[in-house]
Amino acid sequence: LTGNDTGSLQRAVTGFDAVVNALPYTMAMSAATAAVAAGCHYFDLTEDVAATHAIAQLAEGASTALMPQCGLAPGFIAIAAHHLAAAFDR
């Protein structure tokens, strides 16, 4: 698979209701495009701003929901850091 291999991605997601993309952020647009073409809802764990803007543009003409930035950063990271830091005296 390469970042531009939307055909393989589309074949992989066809027949499903939704796609949860946990691929590298460089493949976000290919995965979103494949999901739209296959008629799937799309959820993306990436926090990449450029990918988010591109996916938002793709969503304007889509008949399914496209939800970028569903990942854990920065919220979970802050919670985990607070938990670890609470163990220190100073």
Phi, psi and omega in degrees: 000138173239171181298340182254010185271063182291333179298313178295319178297317180298316178298324182291330184259351180300133180097353178259156178280327186213156177238132170249110185273116174240020177286168174303148184303335180292345180255007185300314182294321177296317180293318179295317179298318179296319180297316179298314181297328180272356179077028181258148167290153187229126176237134189235130180275350183290152176250011183293124185291318180297317178296320179299316179295318180295319179293323177298321177293318178297325182293334182302327181253006185273151176265000179239167179279136174238118186237090176282169177059046176266012183285186185268344182274146356270352186304304183295323180299318179295320178296314180296317179297317178298316180299315180293318182293332181295340180282347181272147175286319182218000000 
